[in-house]
Amino acid sequence: MSSSRDGVGLGIVVGPAVTSILQRAVELDKNQRYTESLVCYEQGLRVLMEVVKNSSDSTKKMQLRQKMEEYMTRAEMIKKLIEDKKALGEYREQVVIQADSIGHSYHSVFGRFLDSEVTSIEVEDPYIRSFHQCQNFLKFCELSVTNCPNLKAISLVTNTGHSPQEAQDTNSWLNSMKTSLQSHGVTLSVEIRPTLHDRTIRLSSGWIIKIGRGLDYFKSPENKMALGFFNMDFRKCHETTVDIFHKGNVKHKTKVK
């Protein structure tokens, strides 16, 4: 990775916040987490464009345009790399979430894959049964409806609680979600499969997300008035691994248990 793209010295011109975004882009790029890197490059470039547009300093504009050209060139290279690997069925990313780490909301971890190309989503998770687990699934549905304007259907394969009362409660909560999603033009179908073990999210756009712990990888907030009660990026996490790949290489991978 060229040092000319590492953001060194850029903070003097545009401030530490933008520099931090672009340094993060370069770090992710080096670690081959290309889709995350691309998001950071594009975010940083949007801010740089605004700075150039509003600047009257010709020297500053020239410096920023040079930086933008470097970042844009790399962003285009990453886009091509991703598409080439997808076509070959070789694209894969892995995100390791450390115990007690924060910053791993559904939006942060895989929100970039939820876009206008997604028309349907399949979720397999045996642990959508307790109240907080159903709330996690609801948060996922909210993010999907927000990010995917063409979304028409979500299917959930899960298991039920161990007692008749738990099963009844889960069914009631999921039926409420069905009604709410339907009002937004999205159909929710639910299948109960007692033997289910794998935890997988499949998007109609071809992306597959395997989370070791499924959607339930957050720890409980410290209290109802602590940061993280609503914004999951502040919530501490259990340790888990997220594998993300495109369906072109599904047949070459064994299922993650």
URBELVEN-V547279 format. One line per field, one symbol per residue. phi: phi as a letter, one per 40 degrees, with the letter a starting at -180 (. if undefined). psi: psi as a letter, one per 30 degrees, with the letter a starting at -180 (. if undefined). burial: b if it has 16 or more other C-alpha atoms within 10 Angstrom, else e. A space follows every 50 residues. Layout:
phi=???
psi=???
burial=???
This chain:
phi=.cccbcgcgccccbhcccdcccccdcccdccgccccdcdcdccccccccc cccccbccccccccccccccccccccccdcccccccccgbcabbbbccdg cbgbcdcccaccccacccbabbbbacbbbccccccdcccccccccccbcb cbabbbbabbccbdcccccdcccccccdcccccbgbcbbbbcbdccbcba bbbcchcbbbbdbgccbcccccacbcdhcbccccccbccabbbbacccbc ccbcccc
psi=kkffgffkfefeeflfeeeeeeeeeeeeeeggieeeeeeeeeeeeeeeee eeegkgjeeeeeeeeeeeeeeeeeeeeeeeeeeeeeefhgkklkkjjlkg llghleeeegfffjaffkflkkkjjfhielefeeeeeeeeeeeeeefifg kfkkkkkalllfleeeeeeeeeeeeeeeeeeefggkkkkkkkjfgkeljk kkkfffkkjkkegafigklklelfgkkfeejfffklllklkjkkllffge ffklkk.
burial=eeeebbbeebeeebeeebbbbbbbbbebbeeebbbbbbebbbebbeebee bbeeeeeeeebeebeebbeebbebbeebeeebeeebeebbbbbeeebeee ebbbbbbebbeebbbeebbbbbbbbbbbbbeebbbbbbbbbeebbebbee bbbbbbbbbbbeeeeeeebbbebbeebbeebeeeebbbebeeeeeeebbb bbbebebbbbbbbbbbbbeebeeeeeebeeebbbbbbbbbbbbbbbbbbe eeeeeee
